[in-house]
């Protein structure tokens, strides 16, 4: 089982979230709708689709995180967080490699795939993502006051299966980082539309 210092874990997750936020605000948010809708082929997501996908996860996880944190009786933080075998498997599947490469690819679950569910795209997807990341920073701050191991979070595909709060936070934030990197690579594509003067 993976062991972390709780303070260091939350600091690392906060840094990733802050970096995601800066990348999107500084490099992506100013693009036109045409640029945000562009994709090189039918198998690749556009910027709108990438962030619509992430926003759907946030719509589920953020309220659950807040509810569990605010209602917990385990309101004393512990020095160390120990990852469960299931939790470690979940977040490791999302975590990028050292070269920011995706180690494992997954098919997006039904209801979270904007290629199939166009209603997920609002046109405000990137603005909404920015707001969700600010919300996530608040959640991480609140998490400093609770036990990351004792609080259990039901996962989005099954309310029966639950992850420790620390594992669930890692899963969500590594998932965000994975797709922000996908967006960064998309805008570096040689055929990505240039901004009109």
NORWOSUL-V503324 format. One record per backbone hydrogen bond with DSSP energy under -0.5 kcal/mol. NH is the residue of the N-H (numbers start at 1). CO is the residue of the C=O. Records with the same first field share a line. If there is no record, write none. Layout:
NH=CO / CO
This chain:
4=81
6=4 / 79
9=5
10=6
11=7
12=8
13=9
14=10
15=11
16=12
17=13
18=14
19=15
20=16
21=17
22=18
23=19
24=20
25=21
26=22
27=23
28=24
29=24
31=28
36=32
37=33
38=34 / 35
44=41
48=36
50=46
51=47
52=48
53=49
54=50
55=51
56=52
57=53
58=54
59=55
60=56
61=57
62=58
64=60
65=61
66=62
67=63
68=64
69=65
70=66
71=67
72=68
75=73
81=4
83=2 / 81
88=84
89=85
90=86
91=87
92=88
93=89
94=90 / 91
95=91
97=101
100=97
103=101
112=109
114=112
116=113
117=113
118=116
120=117
121=118
122=120
128=124
129=125
130=126
131=127
132=128
133=129
134=130
135=131
136=132
137=133
138=134
139=135
140=136
141=137
142=138
143=139
144=140 / 141
145=142
146=143
147=74
148=146
151=147
153=163
155=158 / 161
158=155
163=153
165=151
166=148
168=164
169=165
170=166
171=167
172=168
173=169
174=170
175=171
176=172
177=173
178=174
179=175
180=176
181=177
182=178
183=179
184=180
185=181
186=182
187=183
188=184
189=186
192=189
